[in-house]
Every structure is written in C-alpha cells, then in structure tokens.
Amino acid sequence: MKQFLNKLKSRKFLTCVAGIVMGVCMVFGLDEGTISTIAGAVTALASVVTYIYTEGKIDAEAVDKIKDTANEVKDAVDAVEKIEE
C-alpha cells in the first residue's frame, strides 16, 4: 500500500493528471488562457506539496536520529552510574 501511495505522489503521475485535466478542459472548450492558468496552478501546487512532504520526511528522520542519540547518551550515563555504585 505504501508503494502505491508513493506512486501517487510521483512527478510522473502528477504530470499525467495535469495532462488529463488539460485535455478535459480542451474538450469543454475553455480558452487557451484559462487552460494555461489551470496548468500553472496545478504545476505550482504539485511543486509546493512535493517540497513540503519531502522536507517533512527529512525533518522527521532528523528528529528520530536525535532521539536515538539521546537514548544512547542516557544508556551510557546509566551505565556509568551503575559502575560508580
């Protein structure tokens, strides 16, 4: 399921969706200016969403590393305290 969700977030898929939306707009007779505006909005939105998602994943991994390091330090301090007893 996770692999499927990653495919939905891919740039190739989003480009495909944008192409389909543009095709539907042409079928319904929208003018070129409107179609260009929609294409620009879809492209901008996809870029922003991808950036936010990617930065969130990077930040989450950084927090996990800090948490792991903090746990290792705590374990080391506990071991030193045991030795001192």
PyMOL commands that place a pseudoatom at each C-alpha (Angstrom):
pseudoatom trace, name=CA, resn=MET, resi=1, chain=A, elem=C, hetatm=0, pos=[0.000, 0.000, 0.000]
pseudoatom trace, name=CA, resn=LYS, resi=2, chain=A, elem=C, hetatm=0, pos=[2.859, 2.368, 0.848]
pseudoatom trace, name=CA, resn=GLN, resi=3, chain=A, elem=C, hetatm=0, pos=[4.434, 1.751, -2.561]
pseudoatom trace, name=CA, resn=PHE, resi=4, chain=A, elem=C, hetatm=0, pos=[1.115, 2.613, -4.220]
pseudoatom trace, name=CA, resn=LEU, resi=5, chain=A, elem=C, hetatm=0, pos=[0.879, 5.890, -2.276]
pseudoatom trace, name=CA, resn=ASN, resi=6, chain=A, elem=C, hetatm=0, pos=[4.435, 6.785, -3.308]
pseudoatom trace, name=CA, resn=LYS, resi=7, chain=A, elem=C, hetatm=0, pos=[3.469, 6.253, -6.934]
pseudoatom trace, name=CA, resn=LEU, resi=8, chain=A, elem=C, hetatm=0, pos=[0.527, 8.641, -6.497]
pseudoatom trace, name=CA, resn=LYS, resi=9, chain=A, elem=C, hetatm=0, pos=[2.948, 11.296, -5.227]
pseudoatom trace, name=CA, resn=SER, resi=10, chain=A, elem=C, hetatm=0, pos=[5.409, 10.876, -8.082]
pseudoatom trace, name=CA, resn=ARG, resi=11, chain=A, elem=C, hetatm=0, pos=[6.074, 13.721, -10.503]
pseudoatom trace, name=CA, resn=LYS, resi=12, chain=A, elem=C, hetatm=0, pos=[5.296, 11.448, -13.429]
pseudoatom trace, name=CA, resn=PHE, resi=13, chain=A, elem=C, hetatm=0, pos=[1.835, 10.683, -12.073]
pseudoatom trace, name=CA, resn=LEU, resi=14, chain=A, elem=C, hetatm=0, pos=[1.133, 14.331, -11.252]
pseudoatom trace, name=CA, resn=THR, resi=15, chain=A, elem=C, hetatm=0, pos=[2.218, 15.318, -14.761]
pseudoatom trace, name=CA, resn=CYS, resi=16, chain=A, elem=C, hetatm=0, pos=[-0.136, 12.689, -16.151]
pseudoatom trace, name=CA, resn=VAL, resi=17, chain=A, elem=C, hetatm=0, pos=[-3.010, 14.070, -14.070]
pseudoatom trace, name=CA, resn=ALA, resi=18, chain=A, elem=C, hetatm=0, pos=[-2.224, 17.606, -15.256]
pseudoatom trace, name=CA, resn=GLY, resi=19, chain=A, elem=C, hetatm=0, pos=[-2.294, 16.372, -18.858]
pseudoatom trace, name=CA, resn=ILE, resi=20, chain=A, elem=C, hetatm=0, pos=[-5.664, 14.718, -18.350]
pseudoatom trace, name=CA, resn=VAL, resi=21, chain=A, elem=C, hetatm=0, pos=[-7.089, 17.865, -16.736]
pseudoatom trace, name=CA, resn=MET, resi=22, chain=A, elem=C, hetatm=0, pos=[-5.816, 19.953, -19.655]
pseudoatom trace, name=CA, resn=GLY, resi=23, chain=A, elem=C, hetatm=0, pos=[-7.354, 17.529, -22.143]
pseudoatom trace, name=CA, resn=VAL, resi=24, chain=A, elem=C, hetatm=0, pos=[-10.716, 17.697, -20.382]
pseudoatom trace, name=CA, resn=CYS, resi=25, chain=A, elem=C, hetatm=0, pos=[-10.514, 21.495, -20.364]
pseudoatom trace, name=CA, resn=MET, resi=26, chain=A, elem=C, hetatm=0, pos=[-9.952, 21.497, -24.127]
pseudoatom trace, name=CA, resn=VAL, resi=27, chain=A, elem=C, hetatm=0, pos=[-12.868, 19.113, -24.673]
pseudoatom trace, name=CA, resn=PHE, resi=28, chain=A, elem=C, hetatm=0, pos=[-15.171, 21.504, -22.841]
pseudoatom trace, name=CA, resn=GLY, resi=29, chain=A, elem=C, hetatm=0, pos=[-13.928, 24.401, -24.957]
pseudoatom trace, name=CA, resn=LEU, resi=30, chain=A, elem=C, hetatm=0, pos=[-12.076, 26.505, -22.421]
pseudoatom trace, name=CA, resn=ASP, resi=31, chain=A, elem=C, hetatm=0, pos=[-9.855, 29.140, -23.970]
pseudoatom trace, name=CA, resn=GLU, resi=32, chain=A, elem=C, hetatm=0, pos=[-6.066, 28.829, -24.014]
pseudoatom trace, name=CA, resn=GLY, resi=33, chain=A, elem=C, hetatm=0, pos=[-5.616, 31.471, -21.327]
pseudoatom trace, name=CA, resn=THR, resi=34, chain=A, elem=C, hetatm=0, pos=[-7.769, 29.563, -18.873]
pseudoatom trace, name=CA, resn=ILE, resi=35, chain=A, elem=C, hetatm=0, pos=[-6.044, 26.288, -19.710]
pseudoatom trace, name=CA, resn=SER, resi=36, chain=A, elem=C, hetatm=0, pos=[-2.626, 27.893, -19.193]
pseudoatom trace, name=CA, resn=THR, resi=37, chain=A, elem=C, hetatm=0, pos=[-3.766, 29.304, -15.854]
pseudoatom trace, name=CA, resn=ILE, resi=38, chain=A, elem=C, hetatm=0, pos=[-5.006, 25.899, -14.698]
pseudoatom trace, name=CA, resn=ALA, resi=39, chain=A, elem=C, hetatm=0, pos=[-1.791, 24.205, -15.875]
pseudoatom trace, name=CA, resn=GLY, resi=40, chain=A, elem=C, hetatm=0, pos=[0.285, 26.768, -13.979]
pseudoatom trace, name=CA, resn=ALA, resi=41, chain=A, elem=C, hetatm=0, pos=[-1.781, 26.316, -10.835]
pseudoatom trace, name=CA, resn=VAL, resi=42, chain=A, elem=C, hetatm=0, pos=[-1.532, 22.519, -10.987]
pseudoatom trace, name=CA, resn=THR, resi=43, chain=A, elem=C, hetatm=0, pos=[2.240, 22.698, -11.545]
pseudoatom trace, name=CA, resn=ALA, resi=44, chain=A, elem=C, hetatm=0, pos=[2.751, 25.181, -8.706]
pseudoatom trace, name=CA, resn=LEU, resi=45, chain=A, elem=C, hetatm=0, pos=[0.571, 23.203, -6.324]
pseudoatom trace, name=CA, resn=ALA, resi=46, chain=A, elem=C, hetatm=0, pos=[2.315, 19.930, -7.134]
pseudoatom trace, name=CA, resn=SER, resi=47, chain=A, elem=C, hetatm=0, pos=[5.718, 21.548, -6.567]
pseudoatom trace, name=CA, resn=VAL, resi=48, chain=A, elem=C, hetatm=0, pos=[4.728, 23.032, -3.220]
pseudoatom trace, name=CA, resn=VAL, resi=49, chain=A, elem=C, hetatm=0, pos=[3.104, 19.838, -1.958]
pseudoatom trace, name=CA, resn=THR, resi=50, chain=A, elem=C, hetatm=0, pos=[6.111, 17.762, -3.010]
pseudoatom trace, name=CA, resn=TYR, resi=51, chain=A, elem=C, hetatm=0, pos=[8.503, 20.185, -1.314]
pseudoatom trace, name=CA, resn=ILE, resi=52, chain=A, elem=C, hetatm=0, pos=[6.528, 20.269, 1.942]
pseudoatom trace, name=CA, resn=TYR, resi=53, chain=A, elem=C, hetatm=0, pos=[6.199, 16.474, 2.022]
pseudoatom trace, name=CA, resn=THR, resi=54, chain=A, elem=C, hetatm=0, pos=[9.907, 15.953, 1.336]
pseudoatom trace, name=CA, resn=GLU, resi=55, chain=A, elem=C, hetatm=0, pos=[11.018, 18.479, 3.953]
pseudoatom trace, name=CA, resn=GLY, resi=56, chain=A, elem=C, hetatm=0, pos=[8.666, 16.878, 6.482]
pseudoatom trace, name=CA, resn=LYS, resi=57, chain=A, elem=C, hetatm=0, pos=[10.218, 13.457, 5.857]
pseudoatom trace, name=CA, resn=ILE, resi=58, chain=A, elem=C, hetatm=0, pos=[13.732, 14.901, 6.224]
pseudoatom trace, name=CA, resn=ASP, resi=59, chain=A, elem=C, hetatm=0, pos=[12.795, 16.660, 9.472]
pseudoatom trace, name=CA, resn=ALA, resi=60, chain=A, elem=C, hetatm=0, pos=[11.170, 13.501, 10.851]
pseudoatom trace, name=CA, resn=GLU, resi=61, chain=A, elem=C, hetatm=0, pos=[14.310, 11.482, 10.147]
pseudoatom trace, name=CA, resn=ALA, resi=62, chain=A, elem=C, hetatm=0, pos=[16.452, 14.142, 11.838]
pseudoatom trace, name=CA, resn=VAL, resi=63, chain=A, elem=C, hetatm=0, pos=[14.246, 14.029, 14.937]
pseudoatom trace, name=CA, resn=ASP, resi=64, chain=A, elem=C, hetatm=0, pos=[14.486, 10.230, 15.003]
pseudoatom trace, name=CA, resn=LYS, resi=65, chain=A, elem=C, hetatm=0, pos=[18.295, 10.421, 14.855]
pseudoatom trace, name=CA, resn=ILE, resi=66, chain=A, elem=C, hetatm=0, pos=[18.376, 12.949, 17.687]
pseudoatom trace, name=CA, resn=LYS, resi=67, chain=A, elem=C, hetatm=0, pos=[16.035, 10.766, 19.736]
pseudoatom trace, name=CA, resn=ASP, resi=68, chain=A, elem=C, hetatm=0, pos=[18.227, 7.705, 19.146]
pseudoatom trace, name=CA, resn=THR, resi=69, chain=A, elem=C, hetatm=0, pos=[21.351, 9.649, 20.120]
pseudoatom trace, name=CA, resn=ALA, resi=70, chain=A, elem=C, hetatm=0, pos=[19.659, 10.942, 23.277]
pseudoatom trace, name=CA, resn=ASN, resi=71, chain=A, elem=C, hetatm=0, pos=[18.693, 7.386, 24.225]
pseudoatom trace, name=CA, resn=GLU, resi=72, chain=A, elem=C, hetatm=0, pos=[22.278, 6.215, 23.682]
pseudoatom trace, name=CA, resn=VAL, resi=73, chain=A, elem=C, hetatm=0, pos=[23.590, 9.029, 25.896]
pseudoatom trace, name=CA, resn=LYS, resi=74, chain=A, elem=C, hetatm=0, pos=[21.042, 8.153, 28.580]
pseudoatom trace, name=CA, resn=ASP, resi=75, chain=A, elem=C, hetatm=0, pos=[22.078, 4.489, 28.450]
pseudoatom trace, name=CA, resn=ALA, resi=76, chain=A, elem=C, hetatm=0, pos=[25.745, 5.478, 28.733]
pseudoatom trace, name=CA, resn=VAL, resi=77, chain=A, elem=C, hetatm=0, pos=[25.030, 7.722, 31.729]
pseudoatom trace, name=CA, resn=ASP, resi=78, chain=A, elem=C, hetatm=0, pos=[23.023, 4.938, 33.379]
pseudoatom trace, name=CA, resn=ALA, resi=79, chain=A, elem=C, hetatm=0, pos=[25.914, 2.507, 32.803]
pseudoatom trace, name=CA, resn=VAL, resi=80, chain=A, elem=C, hetatm=0, pos=[28.416, 4.944, 34.334]
pseudoatom trace, name=CA, resn=GLU, resi=81, chain=A, elem=C, hetatm=0, pos=[26.155, 5.488, 37.350]
pseudoatom trace, name=CA, resn=LYS, resi=82, chain=A, elem=C, hetatm=0, pos=[25.882, 1.714, 37.837]
pseudoatom trace, name=CA, resn=ILE, resi=83, chain=A, elem=C, hetatm=0, pos=[29.659, 1.365, 37.734]
pseudoatom trace, name=CA, resn=GLU, resi=84, chain=A, elem=C, hetatm=0, pos=[30.071, 4.185, 40.294]
pseudoatom trace, name=CA, resn=GLU, resi=85, chain=A, elem=C, hetatm=0, pos=[27.679, 2.460, 42.721]
for i in range(1, 85): cmd.bond("trace and resi %d" % i, "trace and resi %d" % (i + 1))
show_as sticks, trace
zoom trace
